[in-house]
Amino acid sequence: MIRIVNTYKFSIILLVILSLAFTELTAQDVTVKAKLDTSEFLIGDQVNLELEVKQPIKEFVGIPIFDQELNKQIEILDQSENDTTLLETGYYIIKKRILITAFDSGYYALPPIPFLYQGDTIKSNPIAFKVKSMPVDTTQAIRDIKMPYSAPLSFAEVFPWAGGGLGLALIIFLLIYIIRKIWHKEPIIKRFRPKEPAHVIALRDLGKLKDDKLWQQDRVKDYYTVLTDILRMYLWNRYSIRTMERTSEEILQSLKISDFDNDDAYNELKEIFFISDLVKFAKYKPIVNDHEKCMNGAYKFVDKTKLIIVEKNEEEHQKHDHKNNEKVLEVIEEKTIN
């Protein structure tokens, strides 16, 4: 590639080049040529350089593959794959497009491009073009360069930081909470007991189940499902035993290893769970006496294991009455002795 600076010399060379601009070089019915989209473009503009080969079907012409630049002034941005078209005359037309640009203004002459053919080369026509600089309005005063405008933050940009900050704050809060609980020897997770005593809730639910008369409507499986759910919830509220996700055998085992020491109540619960599991999983059909027996057994289990809370004021009142009774007895004994 030759860059021409002198305008006079360029004009002479340009006349020679333009005289050859549309001349196709031939070699045994093979022609190659090169052309640009335009002969003038601005600095940084992107234009297509098209290479074209016309050859018979039986011939082969190697189209060149370029690196990142044609020369030091002309850069290659992209190269397309070869586009082949078969003509009715028995010839192939093969085209290749090369996207180029230049960042220096001036006049350029692109020399003929060599194509490989039969161990030798045939060359395309040369191309001349001009790269123009950006026009400058000299009538305007020179101004300072404007700083880039700051774009407003979007929600998508802020959300990851905000979410990360909230997550970090939550982790710090949990760590402080756990350390304080351990320091004061308090349970980390405190289970809130229901406002009503466990046996009150269970007895009310058992009464509702009894009034619904499910087994009388031939809904035996629903009857035993509700019955065991009431007992499971009672055990959870009364003894803090995890029951709702466990089998009957696992619940009974948990009672055994706890401080539960009422054997009669344990046997009542075991029999209810046994019949219920037969109904729910083995399609067992109990008799009427079994339905009533399980209901009565549930009432007995709750009654035998209910937690009786004695108010502190009542205890103090009982102690006070007991002391007064003792004083009365002492007075009676003294009078008797006298």
C-alpha positions, 0 to 999 in steps of 0.5 A, spaced: 500 500 500 502 506 498 500 513 501 500 519 496 501 526 499 503 530 493 496 532 490 500 533 483 503 526 483 496 523 486 492 526 480 497 522 475 497 516 479 489 516 480 488 517 472 492 511 471 489 507 476 482 509 474 483 507 467 484 500 470 479 500 475 474 496 471 478 492 467 478 485 469 484 481 469 483 474 465 487 468 465 484 462 461 477 464 462 478 466 470 477 473 472 478 477 479 476 484 481 476 488 487 471 494 488 469 498 494 462 501 496 465 508 495 471 512 493 470 517 499 468 516 506 470 519 513 475 517 518 472 511 522 467 510 517 466 502 515 466 500 508 465 494 504 471 491 500 468 486 495 472 481 492 469 477 486 472 471 482 469 468 476 471 461 474 469 455 470 466 449 474 472 445 473 477 451 475 479 453 482 481 460 484 484 461 492 481 467 495 486 470 500 484 471 507 487 477 511 489 478 518 487 484 522 489 489 517 491 490 509 496 495 511 498 500 517 493 505 515 487 500 513 484 495 518 480 489 517 473 489 522 470 483 519 471 478 513 465 474 510 464 467 508 465 466 500 458 466 497 458 462 491 453 462 485 452 458 479 451 461 473 447 458 467 453 458 462 457 453 467 461 458 471 461 460 478 461 467 481 464 467 488 464 473 492 467 475 499 466 481 503 471 485 507 469 490 512 475 495 513 476 502 516 481 507 516 483 513 522 488 517 518 485 522 513 488 522 506 489 519 499 490 511 498 491 507 493 490 499 494 495 495 490 492 489 486 490 483 490 493 476 488 489 470 488 492 463 488 491 460 481 494 453 478 501 454 482 501 462 481 497 468 482 493 472 478 491 479 481 485 484 481 485 491 479 488 497 484 483 501 487 484 508 489 480 512 495 480 518 499 479 518 507 476 525 509 477 528 516 471 531 520 469 538 518 470 543 523 466 549 523 472 555 524 466 560 525 464 557 532 469 559 538 473 554 541 469 551 547 471 546 553 470 539 552 463 537 556 464 531 561 460 525 560 453 526 563 451 521 569 446 516 567 440 515 573 441 509 577 436 503 575 432 499 580 436 493 577 443 496 578 441 498 585 437 491 587 443 487 588 447 492 593 440 493 597 439 486 597 446 484 599 446 489 605 439 487 607 442 480 607 448 482 611 444 486 616 440 480 617 446 475 618 449 480 623 442 481 627 442 473 628 449 472 630 448 478 635 441 474 637 444 467 638 450 470 642 446 473 647 441 467 648 447 463 649 450 468 654 444 469 658 443 461 658 436 462 654 433 457 649 435 460 642 428 458 639 422 459 644 416 455 642 410 459 644 405 455 648 397 456 646 393 461 650 389 456 652 391 449 656 393 443 651 387 439 654 382 444 653 383 445 646 384 437 645 377 436 649 374 441 645 376 438 639 374 431 641 367 434 643 366 437 636 369 430 632 363 427 637 358 431 634 360 431 627 358 423 627 363 421 622 363 414 623 356 414 623 356 417 616 360 411 614 366 416 613 371 411 618 377 413 615 376 421 616 374 419 623 380 416 625 384 421 621 381 427 625 382 423 632 389 422 631 390 429 629 387 431 635 392 427 639 398 429 635 396 436 636 395 435 644 402 431 645 405 437 641 402 442 645 403 438 652 410 435 651 413 439 646 414 433 642 414 433 634 408 429 632 405 432 625 411 429 621 412 423 624 409 416 624 405 413 630 411 408 632 416 414 632 411 418 637 410 412 642 418 411 642 419 419 643 414 418 649 418 412 652 425 416 652 421 422 655 419 423 662 412 420 661 411 415 666 403 414 666 403 407 663 395 406 663 395 413 659 401 410 654 397 404 653 390 408 651 394 412 646 398 406 643 391 402 642 388 408 639 394 409 634 394 401 632 387 401 630 387 408 626 393 405 622 389 399 621 384 403 618 388 408 614 393 404 611 390 396 611 383 398 610 381 395 616 373 396 618 372 396 626 366 395 629 362 400 633 365 398 639 372 400 637 369 407 635 366 408 641 372 405 645 377 409 641 373 416 643 373 414 650 380 412 650 382 419 647 378 422 653 381 418 658 388 419 655 387 427 655 384 427 662 390 423 665 395 427 662 393 434 663 397 439 666 394 442 672 396 449 674 395 451 681 395 459 681 400 462 686 395 466 690 391 460 691 397 456 694 399 462 699 392 462 701 392 455 702 398 456 706 395 461 710 389 457 712 393 452 714 397 456 719 391 459 722 388 452 723 395 450 726 394 456 731 387 455 733 389 448 734 394 450 739 390 455 742 385 449 743 390 445 746 393 450 751 385 451 754 385 444 754 391 443 758 389 449 763 
